[in-house]
Amino acid sequence: MLIVIKYSIIGHPICTDILLIMKQLFDFFPVAIFVAVYFNTKDIILATMFLVGASAVQLVVGLLVYKKVEKVHLYTFLVLAVMGGLTIAFKDPTFIMWKPTVINWTFSMVILGSQFIGERPIVQRLIEGLLKQAPHLTIDVPQDKWKGLNLSWVVFFIFLGAVNIYVAKNYDESTWVTFKLVGMTLFNLTFFIGQFAYLSKFMTEDPEDEASTAESEQSQEITSNESQKQD
């Protein structure tokens, strides 16, 4: 079954299927488990155990379903295994609270490194890969603009890591867990929506591809209506 999602961020429809939506939910699975266990038990050590276990399950299921282990999942699990393992071993939540900062600051260093290594910055590769889901759209961003965007991601991840430490040190444990779920999600959404709003200025639409997409959607709608009539 095809689900059509229209992203108003870029002003054009992007078609994606239910597997993509399931994958997005799957990426969020370990954090959801961590938060659910914590708020039901108020035991961050136990919640960390579930978090490590859920991340391991994520790797295994990803390998079985998608036939590969995503680098982000693998890196996150390795950091989690160390920081979570220390939290469990020493019964000290400080280590797990530092995990988001370690991950975000590492991301910032890798993204910064791509500014000087390779033909294209990481952000350019990620965005161009994402837009393959919308074949009727093309993007033409000047190279100096890509480098500016790349640096903005570096600054964002440094900022996110710093805010995490600030909340962890100045607020209680429950507030930090809420921030991890809600605050970081809102920061990420705001940042990425802003990125795509800016990039929309450099996007052009291919009428032929759009017409093909519209015909495909219309054909699927007709098929669906006929199936319902038969039922």
Backbone torsions as a table, in degrees:
resi	resn	phi	psi	omega
1	MET	NA	131.0	-179.3
2	LEU	-95.6	132.0	176.1
3	ILE	-110.4	127.6	179.7
4	VAL	-98.7	122.2	178.2
5	ILE	-115.1	127.4	179.2
6	LYS	-102.8	114.2	-179.7
7	TYR	-90.4	106.7	-179.6
8	SER	-70.7	-11.4	-179.8
9	ILE	-57.3	-44.4	-176.4
10	ILE	-104.7	-0.7	172.4
11	GLY	78.7	11.6	-178.8
12	HIS	-140.8	154.8	179.2
13	PRO	-73.6	140.4	171.8
14	ILE	-123.3	127.1	-179.4
15	CYS	-93.6	134.4	174.7
16	THR	-141.9	157.6	-178.2
17	ASP	-102.9	174.9	-174.0
18	ILE	-65.7	-25.8	178.4
19	LEU	-64.6	-36.3	178.6
20	LEU	-65.8	-42.5	178.9
21	ILE	-63.7	-42.7	178.5
22	MET	-62.1	-37.2	179.2
23	LYS	-65.7	-39.3	178.6
24	GLN	-63.3	-41.3	176.9
25	LEU	-67.2	-37.3	179.5
26	PHE	-62.4	-38.3	178.3
27	ASP	-62.8	-30.1	-176.2
28	PHE	-88.3	-8.8	-172.4
29	PHE	-53.9	-51.7	-177.7
30	PRO	-60.7	-41.8	180.0
31	VAL	-64.5	-40.6	179.1
32	ALA	-61.6	-41.3	178.1
33	ILE	-63.4	-45.6	-179.7
34	PHE	-57.7	-49.8	-178.0
35	VAL	-65.3	-42.4	-179.1
36	ALA	-62.7	-44.8	179.9
37	VAL	-66.2	-42.1	-178.2
38	TYR	-62.1	-48.6	-175.5
39	PHE	-74.4	-13.6	175.0
40	ASN	-91.7	-22.1	-176.7
41	THR	-121.1	-21.0	-173.3
42	LYS	58.3	25.6	-179.8
43	ASP	-116.5	101.1	-175.2
44	ILE	-71.3	-25.6	177.6
45	ILE	-68.2	-45.6	177.5
46	LEU	-63.9	-42.5	179.1
47	ALA	-61.1	-36.6	177.9
48	THR	-65.8	-39.3	176.7
49	MET	-59.1	-45.2	178.8
50	PHE	-65.5	-36.0	179.6
51	LEU	-63.8	-45.6	178.6
52	VAL	-62.9	-43.9	179.2
53	GLY	-63.1	-43.1	-179.2
54	ALA	-64.8	-36.8	178.6
55	SER	-67.7	-36.5	176.7
56	ALA	-65.8	-42.0	177.0
57	VAL	-61.7	-39.5	179.2
58	GLN	-59.4	-41.7	178.7
59	LEU	-64.8	-45.4	-177.5
60	VAL	-65.8	-47.5	-179.8
61	VAL	-63.7	-40.3	177.8
62	GLY	-59.8	-39.6	179.3
63	LEU	-67.5	-40.0	-178.2
64	LEU	-73.2	-41.6	-174.8
65	VAL	-83.7	-48.2	-174.7
66	TYR	-98.8	-0.8	176.9
67	LYS	62.6	23.2	177.2
68	LYS	-161.8	160.0	175.2
69	VAL	-107.3	119.8	-179.7
70	GLU	-69.6	140.5	-176.9
71	LYS	-60.5	-38.4	-179.6
72	VAL	-64.0	-43.5	178.8
73	HIS	-63.3	-42.5	-178.5
74	LEU	-65.2	-46.2	179.8
75	TYR	-62.8	-44.5	179.5
76	THR	-59.6	-42.5	-179.9
77	PHE	-64.5	-41.6	-179.4
78	LEU	-63.1	-44.5	177.2
79	VAL	-64.0	-42.5	-179.7
80	LEU	-64.4	-39.6	179.7
81	ALA	-60.8	-38.6	179.9
82	VAL	-74.8	-55.4	-176.2
83	MET	-67.9	-40.9	177.9
84	GLY	-68.3	-38.7	178.1
85	GLY	-62.0	-41.0	177.6
86	LEU	-66.1	-39.7	177.8
87	THR	-60.5	-44.9	-178.5
88	ILE	-69.8	-42.3	-176.8
89	ALA	-66.4	-42.5	-175.9
90	PHE	-100.6	1.9	-178.7
91	LYS	53.7	39.6	-176.3
92	ASP	-125.8	112.5	-177.3
93	PRO	-71.0	-8.3	-178.7
94	THR	-56.0	-40.2	-176.6
95	PHE	-64.2	-46.6	-178.5
96	ILE	-69.4	-28.7	177.6
97	MET	-70.1	-25.9	178.2
98	TRP	-81.4	-16.3	-175.2
99	LYS	-54.5	-49.9	179.8
100	PRO	-58.2	-35.3	179.6
101	THR	-68.2	-44.3	178.4
102	VAL	-59.3	-44.8	-179.1
103	ILE	-65.7	-48.5	-177.9
104	ASN	-64.9	-40.7	179.9
105	TRP	-70.6	-32.6	175.0
106	THR	-66.1	-43.8	176.0
107	PHE	-55.9	-43.1	-177.7
108	SER	-63.2	-38.6	179.8
109	MET	-68.8	-40.5	179.3
110	VAL	-65.1	-44.0	179.6
111	ILE	-64.0	-41.0	177.9
112	LEU	-62.9	-40.4	179.5
113	GLY	-61.9	-35.2	-179.6
114	SER	-67.3	-15.2	177.6
115	GLN	-66.2	-27.2	-174.7
116	PHE	-117.4	-12.1	-178.3
117	ILE	-119.3	130.6	179.7
118	GLY	94.5	167.6	-176.7
119	GLU	-77.8	-31.9	-177.1
120	ARG	-131.4	142.4	174.9
121	PRO	-62.9	155.6	-178.4
122	ILE	-57.9	-41.3	-178.0
123	VAL	-60.6	-40.8	178.0
124	GLN	-61.1	-44.0	180.0
125	ARG	-64.7	-40.0	-179.7
126	LEU	-65.7	-46.8	-177.7
127	ILE	-65.5	-45.4	179.7
128	GLU	-63.8	-34.9	176.2
129	GLY	-67.6	-40.0	179.3
130	LEU	-63.4	-39.2	-176.9
131	LEU	-72.4	-7.3	173.3
132	LYS	-66.1	-18.4	175.7
133	GLN	-74.1	-13.6	178.7
134	ALA	-124.2	78.4	-173.5
135	PRO	-63.2	-17.0	179.6
136	HIS	-82.4	-2.6	-179.8
137	LEU	-111.1	141.4	171.6
138	THR	-126.2	153.5	-178.3
139	ILE	-129.1	136.2	-179.4
140	ASP	-133.2	91.9	-178.2
141	VAL	-106.9	128.4	176.3
142	PRO	-56.5	145.3	-174.7
143	GLN	-59.6	-35.4	179.2
144	ASP	-66.6	-30.2	176.2
145	LYS	-69.1	-39.1	177.5
146	TRP	-60.6	-41.3	-179.6
147	LYS	-66.1	-36.5	175.9
148	GLY	-64.9	-42.2	177.0
149	LEU	-63.5	-41.3	179.6
150	ASN	-59.4	-44.0	178.4
151	LEU	-65.8	-33.3	178.9
152	SER	-64.8	-34.1	176.7
153	TRP	-68.9	-38.0	177.3
154	VAL	-59.2	-49.8	179.9
155	VAL	-61.6	-41.2	-178.3
156	PHE	-62.0	-46.9	-178.1
157	PHE	-68.9	-33.7	173.9
158	ILE	-63.9	-45.0	178.4
159	PHE	-59.6	-46.3	-177.9
160	LEU	-61.9	-41.0	178.4
161	GLY	-65.8	-38.5	179.8
162	ALA	-68.3	-41.2	178.7
163	VAL	-63.8	-38.2	178.6
164	ASN	-59.8	-44.6	179.3
165	ILE	-66.1	-39.2	179.2
166	TYR	-60.4	-46.8	-179.6
167	VAL	-65.6	-42.7	-178.3
168	ALA	-62.1	-36.4	-176.2
169	LYS	-86.2	-25.1	-172.4
170	ASN	-110.2	-5.2	-179.4
171	TYR	-130.4	166.7	-178.1
172	ASP	-74.5	169.7	-175.1
173	GLU	-58.5	-42.9	-179.0
174	SER	-62.9	-39.3	178.8
175	THR	-65.3	-39.0	179.0
176	TRP	-64.2	-42.5	179.3
177	VAL	-62.4	-41.2	177.5
178	THR	-63.5	-41.9	177.8
179	PHE	-62.4	-40.0	180.0
180	LYS	-59.8	-38.7	-178.7
181	LEU	-82.8	-51.4	-172.1
182	VAL	-92.0	-51.3	-174.7
183	GLY	-60.4	-50.3	-179.1
184	MET	-65.0	-36.8	177.8
185	THR	-62.1	-44.4	179.7
186	LEU	-66.2	-40.9	176.9
187	PHE	-59.2	-46.8	-179.0
188	ASN	-63.9	-45.3	-179.8
189	LEU	-60.9	-46.2	-179.1
190	THR	-61.2	-44.7	-178.7
191	PHE	-64.3	-48.5	-175.1
192	PHE	-72.6	-32.4	174.0
193	ILE	-63.8	-42.1	177.5
194	GLY	-62.4	-38.8	178.5
195	GLN	-61.6	-46.9	-177.8
196	PHE	-72.9	-30.1	175.0
197	ALA	-63.3	-40.7	177.8
198	TYR	-67.9	-43.9	-177.5
199	LEU	-67.6	-22.7	-178.6
200	SER	-60.4	-24.4	179.3
201	LYS	-67.5	-21.5	-177.3
202	PHE	-103.0	6.5	-177.3
203	MET	-97.1	142.0	174.4
204	THR	-126.3	157.7	-174.4
205	GLU	-112.0	135.9	176.7
206	ASP	-94.8	108.9	-176.1
207	PRO	-56.7	-36.6	-177.9
208	GLU	-66.0	-44.3	178.3
209	ASP	-65.7	-38.4	179.5
210	GLU	-64.6	-41.9	179.3
211	ALA	-63.3	-40.2	178.3
212	SER	-62.4	-41.4	178.6
213	THR	-64.5	-42.3	-179.8
214	ALA	-64.0	-41.3	178.7
215	GLU	-63.6	-40.7	179.2
216	SER	-62.7	-43.5	179.4
217	GLU	-64.8	-40.1	-179.5
218	GLN	-65.4	-41.3	179.3
219	SER	-62.7	-41.6	179.5
220	GLN	-66.5	-37.6	179.4
221	GLU	-65.4	-41.2	178.9
222	ILE	-64.1	-44.0	178.8
223	THR	-60.6	-41.6	179.2
224	SER	-64.0	-42.2	179.5
225	ASN	-63.8	-41.4	-179.9
226	GLU	-65.1	-38.2	178.4
227	SER	-63.7	-40.6	-179.9
228	GLN	-65.7	-38.0	179.1
229	LYS	-64.6	-39.0	178.8
230	GLN	-65.1	-36.1	177.5
231	ASP	-66.7	NA	NA
